Amino acid sequence: MNEPSTGRRHFLQQAAAAAALAGLSAPARAQAPAAGTKLNIAGIGIGGMGGGNLARLTGENIVALCDVDANYAAGTVARFPGAKFYTDYRELFAQQKDLDAVVIATPDHTHAVIAAAAMRAGKHVYCQKPLTHSVWEARQLATIAAETKVVTQMGIQGHSGGGIRKICEWIWAGAIGEVRSVDAWCSLSYYPWGHAGWSSQWGARPKETMPIPQGLNWDLWLGPAPERPYHRAYHPTTWRCWWDFGVGMMGDRGAHTLDSAFWALKLGAPSSIEATSCGLNPDTHPLSAIVTYRFPARAGLPPLKLTWYEGTRPPRPEELPQDIDLPDEGGIIFNGSEGRIVAGVYGGSPFLLPQALQEGYKRPAPTIPRVPEENHEMDWVRAIREGKKAGADFAYSGPLTEMCLLGNVAKRLDARIEWDAGNLKVTNRDDAAVWVKVPYRAGWTL
């Protein structure tokens, strides 16, 4: 029998997907696991970070695996030979009736559509950072999580660490006085865009096309993103530098590093965000950028200026001894009226400045419960078993993601934007709306 044409094959795939989704239109209610039983978990997007997440959940039943690229996923598939393999997450939800929960670690631009479908199917969800590709999507996922009452967790492993808890406890105990400014950074850059076999000096997308590798469903990989020909510059490991697929350092590392500020300083939504970028272009994230957030007074705390540096570093604190370096890859500095706290990318290894404060400060007794073995994935599993919230559930990580991704909106405009959080609207720039809610290509909805 002749194979259907590419256009007809695409139509048949979309029709099958629509049929699979028909049974998921009404939210299902997640069931608590019976005492002493293991959770049945599926991994969606398993070729990279997802495989690592599943490795930390091996005490549970990994019953299904899903990836649009069978070759890239092969290593994880081999580690779980008893799990059924799927290419399309919609078929997984329609057919895998024994499923309790899912781990999602696909590229950023498909997080929201998969997580929304999972929650509406009554599945508990662990979704890698950044939670979503757009500000609007982050708001929607937090809303769906509240409606479906499933247990959720965003994959920011530092949130389950001891370092971020120390930062919160020290700041809340007044160790550095009043905090009115924060400097955070990631010194890494995506330049050159692409990979060793192909790169674009100025971020322009490839003009040539490449054959789609066997085992890769390129249409499903694209998901809601605009259609474009396959090229090795996008998949499997270099998609994050492209605006259509990734959220850049702002979501890649900002979601980790800004977590401690968001928690310790009870940040909520900023009132304005201003960005200045180097190497800005329509297709890829910039070479470097400085993003300045302004937060109003809140919960008895003063107004705050938070500055994010990517592809560069903040000024070195004068009190930092010459024989001590700032964290190499990135980190955060809380600037207080009576001292500073410096920590790494994930809020790890915090220390106080000046040295006299570090040496003489009597640390407060721990007040925030510690996560056993600092295992972020198992924090989620315990929350499912106990019917509680996980530490970085979508009620927390949704607003954190909104904050991070607003930095990208400001970068796209290379300007200052005023933010109305209640209405999800940039009030001083009408042209910002398309970056707050990024359009989906035809056939895809949330």
C-alpha positions in Angstrom: 0.0 0.0 0.0 1.3 3.5 -0.8 2.3 5.8 2.0 0.1 8.9 2.4 1.6 12.2 1.3 3.3 14.5 3.8 0.2 16.8 3.9 -2.2 13.9 4.3 0.0 12.2 6.9 0.0 15.5 8.9 -3.8 15.7 8.6 -4.2 12.1 9.8 -1.9 12.7 12.7 -3.9 15.8 13.7 -7.2 13.9 13.4 -5.9 11.1 15.6 -4.7 13.5 18.2 -8.0 15.3 18.2 -9.8 12.0 18.8 -7.4 11.2 21.6 -8.0 14.5 23.3 -11.8 14.2 23.0 -11.8 12.0 26.1 -9.7 14.6 28.0 -11.9 17.7 27.7 -13.4 17.5 31.2 -10.9 17.6 34.1 -10.4 14.3 35.8 -9.8 14.0 39.5 -6.4 12.6 40.6 -6.6 9.6 42.9 -4.4 9.3 46.0 -2.3 6.2 45.9 -3.1 3.4 48.3 -0.9 3.1 51.3 2.3 1.1 50.5 1.9 1.1 46.8 4.2 2.6 44.2 3.2 5.4 41.9 2.9 4.6 38.2 4.8 7.4 36.5 5.4 8.3 32.8 8.3 10.3 31.5 7.6 12.7 28.6 10.7 14.1 27.0 13.3 11.6 28.2 16.4 12.2 26.1 18.1 14.8 28.3 17.1 16.1 31.7 14.0 13.9 31.8 16.1 10.8 32.0 17.9 12.2 35.0 14.6 13.0 36.7 13.4 9.5 36.2 16.6 8.1 37.6 15.8 9.8 40.9 12.4 8.2 40.9 13.4 4.6 40.5 11.7 3.6 43.7 8.4 4.1 41.8 7.0 2.3 38.8 8.2 3.9 35.5 5.4 2.4 33.4 5.5 4.6 30.2 8.0 6.7 28.3 7.3 9.2 25.5 9.6 11.1 23.2 9.3 12.4 19.6 12.8 11.3 18.9 13.3 7.5 19.4 17.0 7.7 18.8 17.7 10.5 21.3 15.5 8.7 23.9 17.1 5.3 23.4 19.4 5.4 26.4 16.5 6.1 28.8 14.3 3.5 27.1 17.0 0.9 27.7 17.1 1.7 31.4 13.4 1.0 31.7 12.7 -2.0 29.5 9.3 -2.7 31.1 7.9 0.7 30.2 5.7 1.2 27.1 7.1 3.7 24.6 5.0 6.4 22.9 5.8 9.1 20.4 2.7 11.3 21.0 1.9 12.4 24.6 -1.8 12.6 23.6 -1.9 8.9 22.8 -0.1 8.2 26.1 -2.9 9.9 28.1 -5.6 8.3 26.0 -4.2 4.7 26.3 -2.2 4.4 29.5 -5.1 3.9 32.0 -2.9 2.9 35.0 -1.0 6.3 35.1 -0.8 8.3 38.3 1.8 11.0 37.4 4.0 12.4 34.7 7.5 14.0 34.5 7.7 16.5 31.6 11.1 17.5 30.3 10.5 18.5 26.7 11.8 21.7 25.1 10.3 24.8 26.7 7.8 25.6 24.0 5.8 22.4 24.6 5.8 22.4 28.4 2.4 24.2 28.7 0.3 22.1 26.2 1.6 18.8 27.7 1.2 19.9 31.3 -2.3 21.2 30.8 -3.4 18.0 29.1 -1.9 15.9 31.9 -3.6 17.9 34.7 -6.9 17.7 32.9 -6.4 14.0 32.6 -6.1 13.9 36.4 -2.3 13.2 36.5 0.1 14.7 39.0 2.7 16.7 37.2 6.4 17.4 37.6 7.5 19.8 34.9 11.0 21.0 34.3 11.9 24.6 34.5 11.1 27.0 33.0 7.4 26.1 33.6 6.3 27.7 30.3 7.4 29.5 27.2 5.2 32.6 27.8 3.9 34.7 30.6 0.3 33.9 29.7 0.9 30.1 29.7 2.4 30.4 33.3 -0.8 32.0 34.5 -2.9 29.4 32.8 -1.0 26.4 34.3 -1.3 27.8 37.8 -5.1 28.2 37.2 -5.5 24.7 35.8 -3.5 23.2 38.7 -5.8 24.9 41.2 -8.9 23.7 39.4 -7.8 20.1 39.0 -6.2 19.8 42.5 -3.4 17.6 41.2 0.0 17.8 42.9 2.5 19.8 40.9 6.2 20.6 41.0 8.5 22.7 38.8 12.0 21.3 38.4 14.1 23.8 40.2 16.1 21.5 42.4 17.7 24.2 44.4 14.2 24.9 46.0 14.6 21.6 47.9 18.1 22.5 49.0 19.4 23.6 52.4 21.0 26.8 51.0 17.9 28.5 49.9 16.3 27.7 53.3 19.3 29.4 55.1 18.9 32.5 52.9 15.3 32.8 53.9 15.9 32.2 57.6 18.8 34.7 57.7 16.9 37.4 55.9 13.7 36.9 57.9 15.8 37.0 61.1 17.3 40.3 60.1 20.8 39.1 59.5 21.6 41.8 56.9 18.9 44.4 57.8 16.5 45.9 55.2 17.0 44.6 51.7 16.3 47.1 49.0 18.4 45.7 46.1 19.4 42.4 44.7 22.0 41.6 42.0 21.7 38.2 40.3 23.6 36.8 37.3 24.5 34.0 34.9 27.8 34.6 33.2 27.1 32.0 30.5 26.0 32.9 26.9 24.6 30.9 24.1 27.0 32.4 21.6 27.8 31.0 19.0 24.2 30.1 18.3 23.8 26.6 16.9 26.3 23.8 17.5 29.8 22.6 16.5 28.7 21.6 13.0 26.7 24.7 12.3 26.5 28.1 13.9 25.2 31.5 13.0 27.4 34.4 13.8 24.5 36.8 14.1 21.7 34.5 15.1 20.0 34.3 11.7 18.2 31.0 11.2 19.7 28.5 8.7 18.8 28.9 5.1 19.6 25.4 4.0 17.4 22.4 5.0 18.4 19.0 6.3 16.7 15.6 6.0 14.6 14.8 9.1 16.5 12.0 10.9 14.9 8.6 11.1 13.0 8.2 14.3 12.2 11.9 14.8 8.7 13.2 14.4 9.6 16.8 13.5 6.0 18.0 13.4 5.3 16.9 16.9 8.7 18.3 18.0 7.5 21.7 16.7 4.2 21.4 18.5 2.6 24.9 18.9 5.7 26.7 17.5 5.7 28.2 14.0 6.5 25.7 11.3 10.0 25.6 9.9 12.2 23.0 8.2 14.2 20.7 10.3 17.9 21.6 11.0 20.5 20.3 13.3 20.8 23.8 14.7 17.5 23.3 16.6 17.5 19.7 17.8 18.5 17.8 19.9 20.5 20.1 22.2 20.6 23.6 20.8 17.0 24.7 20.8 17.1 26.9 23.9 18.9 29.8 22.2 16.0 30.2 19.6 13.1 32.5 20.7 10.5 30.2 19.1 11.6 27.2 21.3 13.4 28.3 24.4 13.3 31.1 26.9 17.0 31.7 27.1 19.1 32.3 30.3 16.2 34.2 31.8 14.3 30.9 32.2 17.1 28.5 32.0 19.1 29.9 34.9 16.9 32.7 36.1 14.3 30.3 37.3 16.9 28.7 39.6 18.8 31.8 40.7 15.9 34.2 41.2 14.0 31.5 43.2 15.8 32.5 46.5 14.9 36.2 46.0 11.3 35.4 45.1 10.9 33.2 48.2 12.9 35.2 50.8 11.7 38.6 49.8 8.0 37.6 49.0 8.3 39.3 45.6 5.1 38.6 43.7 4.7 40.7 40.5 7.0 43.5 39.5 5.6 46.9 38.6 8.2 47.6 35.8 10.9 45.8 33.9 13.6 47.4 31.8 16.1 45.6 29.6 19.2 46.5 27.7 20.7 43.8 25.4 23.7 43.2 23.3 23.3 41.2 20.1 19.5 41.4 20.0 17.9 39.9 16.9 14.5 38.4 15.9 15.5 34.7 16.1 17.9 34.1 19.0 18.4 35.3 22.5 20.9 38.1 22.9 24.6 37.7 23.6 24.2 39.4 26.9 21.6 41.5 28.7 20.9 43.5 31.9 17.3 43.4 33.1 16.1 45.6 35.9 13.0 44.8 37.9 11.2 47.2 40.2 8.9 45.8 42.9 6.6 47.8 45.1 6.5 47.6 48.9 4.8 44.4 50.0 4.0 42.5 53.3 5.9 45.0 55.4 8.9 44.9 53.1 10.3 48.0 51.3 10.4 48.6 47.5 13.0 46.5 45.8 15.3 46.9 42.7 16.4 43.5 41.3 19.0 43.5 38.6 19.6 40.4 36.4 22.9 40.2 34.5 23.2 37.5 31.8 26.3 36.9 29.8 28.1 39.1 32.2 28.5 39.8 36.0 27.4 42.4 38.5 29.9 44.7 40.2 32.1 42.9 42.7 31.1 43.8 46.3 33.8 46.0 47.9 33.6 43.8 51.1 34.5 40.6 49.2 38.1 39.6 50.1 40.5 39.5 47.2 41.2 35.8 47.7 37.5 34.9 47.4 35.8 34.8 44.0 32.2 35.3 43.2 30.5 32.0 42.2 31.8 31.3 38.7 28.8 30.3 36.7 26.3 32.6 38.3 24.7 33.5 41.6 22.9 36.1 43.7 23.8 39.0 46.0 21.3 40.3 48.6 22.3 43.9 49.5 21.1 44.7 53.0 21.4 47.8 55.1 23.7 45.9 57.5 25.4 43.4 55.2 25.1 41.1 52.2 24.3 37.5 51.4 26.1 35.9 48.5 25.0 32.5 47.1 25.4 30.3 44.0 23.1 29.6 41.1 20.8 27.4 43.1 21.0 29.3 46.3 23.7 27.0 47.5 26.6 27.7 49.9 25.4 31.1 51.1 27.8 33.3 53.0 27.7 36.7 54.7 29.6 39.9 54.0 31.5 41.6 55.5 33.8 38.9 56.9 33.1 40.1 60.5 29.4 39.4 60.0 30.2 35.9 58.5 32.4 35.1 61.4 30.3 36.6 64.2 26.7 36.1 63.2 24.8 33.6 65.4 22.7 31.7 62.9 19.0 31.3 63.8 17.6 27.8 64.5 16.1 26.3 61.3 12.4 27.1 60.9 11.8 25.8 57.4 11.5 22.0 57.1 14.4 20.3 55.2 13.8 18.0 52.3 15.3 14.5 52.9 18.4 14.1 50.8 17.4 17.4 49.1 15.7 15.2 46.5 13.3 17.5 44.6 11.6 14.7 42.7 10.9 12.8 45.9 9.5 15.9 47.5 6.9 15.8 44.8 6.2 12.1 45.4 5.8 12.6 49.1 3.4 15.4 48.5 1.3 13.1 46.3 1.3 10.4 48.9 0.4 12.8 51.8 -2.1 14.9 49.8 0.0 18.0 50.4 1.6 20.7 48.3 5.1 20.2 46.9 7.6 23.0 47.6 7.7 24.5 44.1 4.1 23.7 43.1 2.5 25.7 40.3 0.9 28.1 42.7 4.4 29.2 43.6 6.4 28.5 40.4 3.8 29.9 38.1 4.3 33.5 39.5 8.0 32.9 39.6 8.0 31.9 35.9 5.9 35.0 35.1 8.5 37.2 36.7 11.3 35.6 34.8 9.6 35.7 31.5 8.6 39.3 31.8 12.3 40.0 31.5 12.2 38.3 28.1 9.3 40.6 27.1 11.4 43.6 28.0 14.3 42.2 26.1 12.2 41.7 22.9 11.3 45.4 23.0 14.7 46.5 24.4 12.8 48.9 26.6 11.1 49.6 29.9 7.7 48.1 30.3 5.0 48.8 32.9 3.2 45.7 34.1 -0.4 45.3 35.2 -0.3 41.8 36.7 -4.1 41.6 37.4 -4.9 42.0 33.7 -1.7 40.3 32.3 -1.0 43.5 30.3 1.9 45.8 29.5 0.3 49.2 29.9 2.8 51.4 28.1 3.5 49.3 25.0 0.7 47.8 22.9 3.3 45.9 20.8 4.2 43.8 23.9 1.0 41.8 23.8 2.3 39.3 21.3 5.3 38.4 23.6 3.1 38.1 26.7 0.8 35.6 25.0 2.8 34.0 22.1 0.5 32.7 19.4 0.2 29.0 18.7 0.3 27.6 15.2 -3.0 26.3 13.8 -4.2 23.1 15.3 -2.7 23.7 18.8 -4.5 25.1 21.8 -4.1 25.1 25.6 
